[in-house]
């Protein structure tokens, strides 16, 4: 039971500056792993010591961008096929699209997406080219079922949204009936062979997480995201993607500290004993 962490510092077509966020997260993860190796006292970190491999894909030349989607899928594929836990540290959200495509090629999967925006933007001023705001419209082939938690989009029509999302739980609905939403999420994910978490950092309220380029009011608290992950946790959770972390907008490293803590928290959940399947919430 191993974890593969891949730093994919891609931030073209929206989210400029987030490549630095992926690199900063990779550095934070290296520090976590180095601390676990140096520790001489028995701690919970022993559970993942020697079981996490970190790989970084570089975009140092123009040529490196030419086939970015294929190279990303090739990087994610071995971990997913071997049922390893995948940590995908992307720059912008578009950099997670190849992971969605690779998930669709395998076992039946539900992606639980934490995002302030539904990534199907088609307004008059929206680009028709693939971007971090419309990437679900540009998949090569079918996508896994996607459930959004925390969106604050107000103008997309419901029938249009239903064509692309299995369920959407806006931030207001989460706040009004969180226990019921947790129960509905568990029921929706129970039939799936795999569950994958996708965290776009703008899902957080700016008061807790300032390090995003396009903050939206009335966001989730970090504890809200944690509650959903805990409710859905089982050995069928295949990994986590993180995107849209812009360290240039961070304050006192609040965003970096939040994400680094979450990465280590999930490593412990993955590598210590965990329940076989999530419990129904009554």
Secondary structure by P-SEA (a helix, b strand, c coil): cbbbbbbbcccccccccaaaaaaaaaaaaaaaaaaaaacccccccccccccbbbbbbbccccccccaaaaaaaaaaccccccccbbbbbccccccaaaaaaaaaaccbbbbbccccccccccccccccccccccccccccccccbbbbcccccccccaaaaaacccccccaaaaaacaaaaaaaaaaaaccccbbbbbbccccccccccccccccccccccaaaaaaaaaaaccccccbbbbccccccccccaaaaaaaaaaaaaaaaaacccccccccccc
